[in-house]
Amino acid sequence: MVQKKHYDILMQGVEKWNRWRKANPAVTPDLTAANLSGADLVSADLSGANLAGANLSEARLDRAVLAHADLKEANLSYGSLTRANLTDANLHNADMRFAQLYGALLVCADLTGADISSARFENTDTTAWIITNIRCTELVQDGKTTCYEAGRFEQTFARPERVIQIVLDVPASILTYHIGQMIEVYFNRYFGGTVLAFRGQTSLTNNQTTQQYGLLRESEEERIQSRLEMVKTGIGYIMKNGTTWQLAKRLSLLSTLVGPLAGDPGRDQQTVEKALGEQHAALKPLLQKVIRAIQEVLKRSPT
């Protein structure tokens, strides 16, 4: 259910909401199933927010930041999302009929099962979006209405994604999942745009982890691949430390006990922290070392 405190702050206006978000960066807003129909949320910072099942029909979300937000089964019908940022948003089974998406960013957004019938697209960035089982009977694009038979839209616009991978010499856990996220963040920052998307990881039997990344700018493949290999080497040096390796191993074992933690960003954070105990406290300085290694690789790499 929606957190009443979060809902009340949002209802006091976007200006106050954005100040609250800035002052509380570690808080994930919980607006599950909130009734925000017709709300004025222009330029609101809703990044990473839980808006699953929320009613945002006819809401004004122009220039709103909804990157990484959970919008599964949300109602966005007739909403205005001009220049909204929906990068990597979860839009599973969302109702987006008649939504206005002029200039919106849908980069890496997951629209599996969503209904975008009669939505308005113009200069909309759909790079690497996921549209499995998407529903669309017609689409208004650049002022032109095109009708689609069942399944035809997906066949026309789904694009196979180029995937590259690296193998880390450390067992899969919440640690390696965070590493994957950090690599995505810093590579995109360095290359000036969304070029890489962390897609998940696979545990290997020999205490190694394979990580998969979607390549969103194929023209940069050689540069990205070479830097990924250098990052892998840098992380390898960090993990050679005996104490660090033992921590990584304990995190992997504990992650197995907690549940399918590795690769599950939706896992309840308090449950995870409680289960990992002292090991969780050691994550922060270790990740800081990893981040410095990534930054060093990118800084010294020729452009």
HUFENQUI-V88178 format. One record per residue. N is the residue number from 1. RES is the residue in one small letter. NEAR is the number of other C-alpha atoms within 8 Angstrom. Layout:
{{N/RES/NEAR} {N/RES/NEAR}}
//
This chain:
{{1/m/6} {2/v/10} {3/q/10} {4/k/6} {5/k/6} {6/h/11} {7/y/11} {8/d/8} {9/i/10} {10/l/10} {11/m/7} {12/q/8} {13/g/9} {14/v/13} {15/e/7} {16/k/10} {17/w/13} {18/n/10} {19/r/8} {20/w/8} {21/r/10} {22/k/7} {23/a/6} {24/n/7} {25/p/7} {26/a/4} {27/v/6} {28/t/8} {29/p/10} {30/d/11} {31/l/15} {32/t/12} {33/a/12} {34/a/11} {35/n/7} {36/l/10} {37/s/9} {38/g/9} {39/a/9} {40/d/8} {41/l/12} {42/v/10} {43/s/10} {44/a/13} {45/d/10} {46/l/11} {47/s/9} {48/g/11} {49/a/13} {50/n/12} {51/l/15} {52/a/12} {53/g/12} {54/a/15} {55/n/12} {56/l/15} {57/s/12} {58/e/12} {59/a/15} {60/r/12} {61/l/15} {62/d/12} {63/r/12} {64/a/15} {65/v/12} {66/l/15} {67/a/12} {68/h/12} {69/a/15} {70/d/12} {71/l/15} {72/k/12} {73/e/12} {74/a/16} {75/n/12} {76/l/15} {77/s/12} {78/y/12} {79/g/15} {80/s/12} {81/l/15} {82/t/12} {83/r/12} {84/a/15} {85/n/12} {86/l/15} {87/t/12} {88/d/12} {89/a/15} {90/n/12} {91/l/15} {92/h/12} {93/n/12} {94/a/15} {95/d/12} {96/m/15} {97/r/12} {98/f/12} {99/a/15} {100/q/12} {101/l/15} {102/y/12} {103/g/12} {104/a/14} {105/l/12} {106/l/15} {107/v/13} {108/c/13} {109/a/15} {110/d/12} {111/l/15} {112/t/12} {113/g/12} {114/a/15} {115/d/12} {116/i/14} {117/s/12} {118/s/12} {119/a/14} {120/r/12} {121/f/13} {122/e/9} {123/n/7} {124/t/11} {125/d/9} {126/t/10} {127/t/8} {128/a/10} {129/w/12} {130/i/10} {131/i/12} {132/t/9} {133/n/9} {134/i/14} {135/r/12} {136/c/12} {137/t/10} {138/e/11} {139/l/14} {140/v/12} {141/q/10} {142/d/6} {143/g/5} {144/k/6} {145/t/8} {146/t/8} {147/c/7} {148/y/10} {149/e/7} {150/a/8} {151/g/10} {152/r/8} {153/f/12} {154/e/11} {155/q/7} {156/t/6} {157/f/6} {158/a/10} {159/r/5} {160/p/4} {161/e/8} {162/r/8} {163/v/8} {164/i/9} {165/q/8} {166/i/10} {167/v/9} {168/l/12} {169/d/9} {170/v/12} {171/p/14} {172/a/16} {173/s/14} {174/i/12} {175/l/11} {176/t/12} {177/y/13} {178/h/9} {179/i/10} {180/g/11} {181/q/9} {182/m/9} {183/i/10} {184/e/11} {185/v/8} {186/y/10} {187/f/11} {188/n/12} {189/r/8} {190/y/7} {191/f/8} {192/g/6} {193/g/6} {194/t/10} {195/v/10} {196/l/12} {197/a/11} {198/f/12} {199/r/8} {200/g/10} {201/q/12} {202/t/8} {203/s/10} {204/l/10} {205/t/5} {206/n/4} {207/n/10} {208/q/13} {209/t/15} {210/t/12} {211/q/14} {212/q/12} {213/y/12} {214/g/12} {215/l/13} {216/l/12} {217/r/9} {218/e/7} {219/s/5} {220/e/7} {221/e/9} {222/e/7} {223/r/7} {224/i/8} {225/q/9} {226/s/8} {227/r/11} {228/l/9} {229/e/9} {230/m/9} {231/v/11} {232/k/11} {233/t/8} {234/g/11} {235/i/11} {236/g/10} {237/y/8} {238/i/10} {239/m/11} {240/k/8} {241/n/8} {242/g/7} {243/t/6} {244/t/11} {245/w/11} {246/q/8} {247/l/9} {248/a/12} {249/k/10} {250/r/9} {251/l/13} {252/s/12} {253/l/9} {254/l/10} {255/s/14} {256/t/10} {257/l/6} {258/v/9} {259/g/6} {260/p/8} {261/l/12} {262/a/11} {263/g/9} {264/d/7} {265/p/5} {266/g/4} {267/r/8} {268/d/6} {269/q/6} {270/q/6} {271/t/8} {272/v/10} {273/e/9} {274/k/7} {275/a/8} {276/l/11} {277/g/8} {278/e/6} {279/q/10} {280/h/9} {281/a/7} {282/a/8} {283/l/9} {284/k/8} {285/p/7} {286/l/9} {287/l/11} {288/q/8} {289/k/9} {290/v/11} {291/i/9} {292/r/8} {293/a/11} {294/i/12} {295/q/9} {296/e/8} {297/v/12} {298/l/10} {299/k/6} {300/r/6} {301/s/7} {302/p/3} {303/t/2}}
//
